[in-house]
């Protein structure tokens, strides 16, 4: 049995107490040494919360445990709370690991493999989850109290303000202080919106004058909209803000947003802010959820602007009579940032499909693909043969160890109570090894693909016709298997396609092709 060690701390404060990484690892190594389990791997997550499974080393450990030739058979943790504090994650990942023959063992919470042991494990998981949730609620209460008193809880101050420091009862607190140069631009945005100027026009005006955000980037519709809807500019301290439709609740519906008026100097009056909010709501188009509509654009997510590198998205015009792909920078920031403009959807889609048929979905390329698959099958057969031999040796070794245990039991050298766990463990190992051996033998029996020229030609024809007869969703999925990136060059009325090619294709340059929308019709 080989062990992997997993150690985690969620904060520096925790690391400074008795749960430091070195302390955990030392205890885990001593436990493994006492049990006679060699340590095959160590995984460490620092400053990572166990309420989420999205931890780098944790995910790496799970991945390694699923490998056929995994390096370890069990995972040692200081306590189950180091593994996960979310019961759903804990159950899910333990079950997944168990499926691959890996157990999770807490060195400070010994659990036996009995109904009462499983009940105890479930109770520990529930207590850990309660502790984690309660701790988060306590932290949130502290942040809310601080915000209620008019102080900032950190983060980047909104454009127009900088962070100022005040001392309250000997403790430093954050307050917003007006940044005069930036405040002038904020006031201008609100005045333009109050007089009927739309977001797009505000963005074009600011970018046209060479004005930039604090990060030195061009202004965008998203940034301007956020500013015009941020109550902080009225002098109010806002905490736990979330852009719900009614503006009432935060991410958790039970956590109401904290709004405390007059905590810092206002840049715009409450009346101006409310007027702008009303006008923006009146001008805003109806927004539909993605589930309520289906994209009509075949190449969405694959098309980029050659000029600025931004993605191009599909947009309708003239009440849906015409459809185009347009650069996001042009659409959101104006021609001062990118003047790529609009590209006819039908022309671009026809050009891409035409090139795919001519250059990729050819009989020669399909034949090369089949040849490459056959080469892989032949090469894998030799490697699989060695793996089978190694697996058979492991099974034989386990059977020898099992025979020795039975002999010890029959001769009375050891009691059944002492041997039962070891026999059960060996049986599990043998079952897992035999399953892996069956899978290896199945791989060894893979046949070489033998497809004739006429069959390839028929297949190519069917694949090419698929793009004409399939649904939009099916066509998109098919194209994404072959197309990596499409760059549109509006000045040359064309562009380039970069392919995903499993073999060297029958294309000049192997993986790229030039498209022309002049010849594609539409």
N, C-alpha and C positions, 0 to 999 in steps of 0.2 A: 504493500500500500504506500503510495506516495501522496504527499500533502501539498496543497497550496495555502499560503497565508494571506489573509485579507485584513488590512488595517485602515481605519478611517477616523478623522476628526472633522467636525463641522465648523470649528472656529479656532482662532488662536487661544481664546480663553479656555476652551476645553483642552487644548494641547498643553496648556500650562498647568492643568490639574493632573489627576492620576491616569488620564486616558491619552497621554502623548503617544505619538507613533512609535518611538523607540521602546517605550514601556510595553505597548501592545505586542510588538514584534518579539521582544525578549521573552515574554510569557508564552507566546505562541510557539516559539522555537523550543523552549524548554518542555512544553507539553508534547510536541511532536517527537522530541528526542526520547522522552520518557516512554512513549508508546512504541518507539522503534520505527517511526514513519519518516523516511527521508523527505526533506523539503525540496520540492521540485521548482517552485515559483513563489514569488512574493508580489502582491499587488497593493499599492498604497494610494489612497485618495485623500488629499489634504484640503481643508476648508470646503468640503462637499457635504451637503445635507443628504441624509438618508431618506427624506420624505419623497425623493425622486430617484428613479433608477438611472437617470441620465448622468452617470458619473464615468469619466474616461476609463479609469483602471478597472472599475466594476464591470463595464461593458466588455473590456478587453478580456477579463477573466471568464466571463460567460461565453465569449466567442471561443476562447482556448478550450473550455470544457466541452464544447460541442464537436471539437475535432475528432476524427476517427482515431488518430494516434495521439490522444491527449497525454500530457505529461504528468497528470495527477488524478487521483481517484477520490479525493475528498478536500473540502475547504475548511480551514480552521479560522474561527473568528473569536475575538475577545468576549463579546456578547452578541446575541442575535440582533440587538439594536444597531451594531456596527454594520450588519448585513443589509437591513432595511427597517424603516420605521413605518412604512405603509403596508398594511396587512395584505392588500391586494398584490403589491409587488412581491412581498415576501413569499406568499403562497405560489404565485405564478413562477417565480424564478427557482424556488426550491423544487417545484414539480418538474420544471424543465431540466434542471440539473439531475434530478433523480432518474429521469428518462434516459439520460446519457451516462448513467452509472456513477454519478458524483453526489456525495452526501455533504451537507453543511453541518458542522459541529461547533457548538459554543463551548469553549473550555471552562467557562464559569457557570454554565447552565446545563449540566448533564441531563440529557433526555434519552430515555430508553425507548426502544421500538415496540411499544405496547399501546393499547388504547388510552391508558391513563397518561402515558408519556406524550402522546399526540395532543391530548387535552391540555396538558401543561404547556406544551409548545404554543398552542393557539392562544392560551391565556397570556403568555409572555409577549407574544406579538401584539395582542390587543392593548396591553399595558404600555408597550413601547410607542404604539401609535397615539394613544391618549396623551402620553407625556409630550410627544412631539407637537401635537396639535395645540395642547394647552400652553406649551412654551411659546409657540407662534402667536397665540392669542394674547399672552402677557406682553410680548414685544410690541404687538400692534396697539395694545392699550396705551403703552408708554409713548409711542409715536403720535397717537391721536391726542393724548394729553398735551404733548409738546406743541402740536399744531394748534390746538384749541387756545393756547396761551399766546398765539401769534408768532411762533418761531418756526423756522424752516428745519426740515429733517434731513437736509443735505440735497445732493443732486445738483445738476447744472442750473444756474439761475436763468429765467427767461430772457430772451433778447430784449434789451432796454434796461436791464438791471444787472447789478453785480452783487456778490455776497458780502455783507457787512457783519462785523462781530460786535456783540454786546455782552457784558458780564452780568449775570443774574445770580445773586447769592454765591459769588465766587466761581460760578461755572460759566464757560463761554457758550453763547447761543448765536445762531445764525439769523440775520434779518436781511431783507432785500433793500438795496440802496439804488436809486436811479442813476443810470449811466447816461449823461446828458446827450452825447452825440448819437447814441442809439435811440434814445427816447424821441428825438426829432423825427426819425424814420417811422417809428411806431405811430406817432400822432398823425403823420401823413397818410399812413395806410388806413387808419380809421376814418379820417376825413374824406379820402377818396371813396371808400366803401359807403360812407354816409350819404354821399352825393351821387350814388348810383353806379359807380365804377365797379365792374366785375373783377373777380379774382385774377382771371387771365390777363386783363388789361393792367392791373396793378403790378403783376409779375413782369410784364413786358416793359412797363415804365421804369421799374427799378433796375432791371437788367440792362435796359437800353442806356441808362445813365452810368453804367459801370459799377453800380452799388452791389455789394456782396454781403453774405451772411457772416456771422462771427467766425465761422470755420473757413471763410474765404471762398465759398461756393456760390453759384448763381441762385437766385431766389426761385422757389417753385410754388405751385398752387397749394400743395400740401402744407408747406411751412407757413405761408401767408394765412391759410384757413385756420391753422392751429393758433396763430397769434390773435386773429380776430375773434376767436371763441374762448380765449384764455382770460378768466376773470381776475387773474393776478394783476392785470393792468389797471383795474379799478381800485387797487389798494387792498384787495382781499387776499388772505392766506388760504390756499387751496391744498388739501391733502387727500390722497386716495382717489384722485380724479380718474375717471374712466369714461370714454366717449360712448355711453349708452344713449339710445335714441331719446329718452326722456331726461337724461342728464342727472338722474336722481341717485342711481346706485353705482357702486364701484364694481370691480371684477367679481367679488362675492356679493350677491344681492343682499346679504345680511349686514354688509359693512357700508353704512351711509357715508358719503363724501363729507369731509370736514370743510366748512366754509366760515371763515372768521373775517368780517369786514374791518377796514381801516387799521390794518396792522403795519402798513408801510405807505410811503408816498405814492399816490396814484399818478399814472401817466395820462389816462383818459377818464372822463367822468362816467358815473353809472348810467346817466341818461344817454350819452353817446354810445356806450357799449350795448345797451338794450336796443337802441334804434338800429345799430348795425346788425345785431342778431336777428331782429325782425325782418329787415330787408333781405338778409342772406337766406332766411328760411323761405321767403316769398319767391326769391329768384331760383332757389335750388330745384333741379329736376328730380323727378321721382326716381328713387334708387331701388332696384330690384335685387333680391338675394340671388347669388349664383345658382342655387338650386331651382330657381324659377325660370331660368333661361338657359339655352344651349348655345355655345359658341358656334358661329357660322364660319369660322376661319380655320382652314385646314392646317396652316403653318404656324399657328400661334405657339409661342414659346421657343421657336427655332430661328426666327428672323431677327437680324440685328442691323443697325445703321452703319454703313461703311464709314461715314463721315465722323461720327462721334462715339461709336461703339455701344450706344444704348439699344435696348430692346425695341422692336417695332410691334405695335399692337393693332388689332383690327378695330376699325370704327366705321359706323354707317354714316351716310349723308343723304340729304334730301328725303327725310322721313323713311329711310331704309331702301330707297331706290338704287343707291350706289353704295359700294363697299370698298374700303381702302385699308392698306397697312400704313401706319404712320409712326415716325420716330417719337418716343416718349418725351425726349428733351424738347423737340419742336412743339409737341402738344401741350406740355406743362410749363415750359420756360420760354417759349417763343423762338422766332428765327434768329434772335440775337445770339442764342446759344447754339442752335443747329438749324440750318435752312433746308434740311432734307425734304420736308414736305410730305405729300401723300403719294402712295404707289397703288395703282389699280390692283385690286385683289385677284381678279380673274387672270390677268396677264401674268402676275408673279406665280400663282399656283400652277397655271398651265406650263410655264417655263420650267419650273422645278420638276414636275411630273414627267415632262418630256425628256429632260436630262437624265432622270433616274432610269427611265426605260431604255434610253440609248446607251448609257454608260455603265450601269450597274446591273440591271436585271437582264443580262445577256446569257446566252447558252454557254459561252466560254467562261464567264465568271462563275456560274452555277457549277459547271464541271470542275473548276478549280476549287470551289468550296467543298464539293464532295471529296475531291482528292485530298484536301487538307484534313477533313474529318477522318478519312481512312488512315492517313498517316498517324494521326493522333491515336486511333484505335490500336494500330500495330505497335506504336511506341509504348502505349500503356500496358499492353499485354505482358511485356517483359518485366516492367515494374510491379505489376499486380502479382506475378508469379513469385517474386521475392517477398512481397508482403504476405502472401498466403503461407509461405514456408515459415516466416517469422511468427505469424498468428498461430499456426499449428504447434510450434514450439512452446508458445505461451500457454496454450490450452493443456499441452502435455505436462508442463511444469505445475500448473494448478491442480491437475488430476493427481500428480504425485504427492503434492502437499495434502490434498484431501484424503488420500490413502493413508498417509502417516497419521492424520488425526483420527481416522477410524481405527487404526491399529492401537493408538494410545487409549481410545475408548474401550476397545475390546479387552485389552490387557489390564485395564483398571488403573493405568498410570495417571489418568486425569478423569475428572467428573464431567458428566454431560452438561451441567450448568456452566462449566468453564469453557467447554468446547463448542456449545451450540452457537454462540454469536460468530465464532470464527468459521464454523462450517457454513453457516448462512451467508456470511460475507464471501466465502470462496465460491459457493454455488452461484451467487449473483455475478461474480466476476466471470465464471465459466460461461454462464448464459449470455452475458454481454459479448464475450469473445467469440462464441459460436455464431451469434447473430452477425457480428462484423465479418466473420469468415464466410458466411453464406453470401453476404453482399459482395465481397471480393470475388468469389467464384462466379457470381452473376456477371460482374464486370468483365471477367476473363472470357466469358462465353459470348461477348458482343461480336456480331458478325460484321464483316467488311461490307460496305454499301456497294452493291453492284447495279448501277443504273445505266441503261443504254442511251445512245444519242437521241433517238426519237422520244424516249421518256423525258429526257431533260428538256427538249424543245417543247413538249406538251406542258411541262411544269412551268417553264418560262412564260408561255402564253397565258396560262391560268393566273400566274402572279401578276402579270401586266393588266389583265382584264379585271383583277380584283380591285384595283384602284378606281375603276369605273363603276363597279357594281356594289361595292361595299358601302356600309354606312359611314357617316363622317367620323364617328368614334373609332371604328375599325381602321379606317384609312389613316387617321392620326397615329394610332398605335403602331401601324405598319411602318409609316414613314420614320418614326422615331427610332426604329431599329436600324435604319440605314443612314439617316441624316444627322450630323452632329451640329452643324451651324450653317446658316445662310446669311450672307452679308449682301445687302442691297446698296448698289452705287447709283444713286439717282442721276448723277451727272452723265453717266455713260448708259443710262437706261438698261441696266443689267446688274450683274453682281457675280458672286462665287458661291459654290456649295462645297462644304467640307463633309466627307462621308466617314461613317464607321465602316471599315473594311476588314473582315476577318482574314482575307487573303489579298495578295497583290492583284488589284483589279485591272481591267482592260481599259484604263483611263490614262490620258497624258498626265503625268504628275502623280499617278496612283490614287491619291485620296482627295483631289480637288477637281472641280469642273467649273467652267465659266458659263453663266446663263445670260441669255439675251431676251428681254421682254418685247423687243421690236418684232421678233419672229414668232412669238408665241400666240398671237391673235388675242381674241377676247376683247 
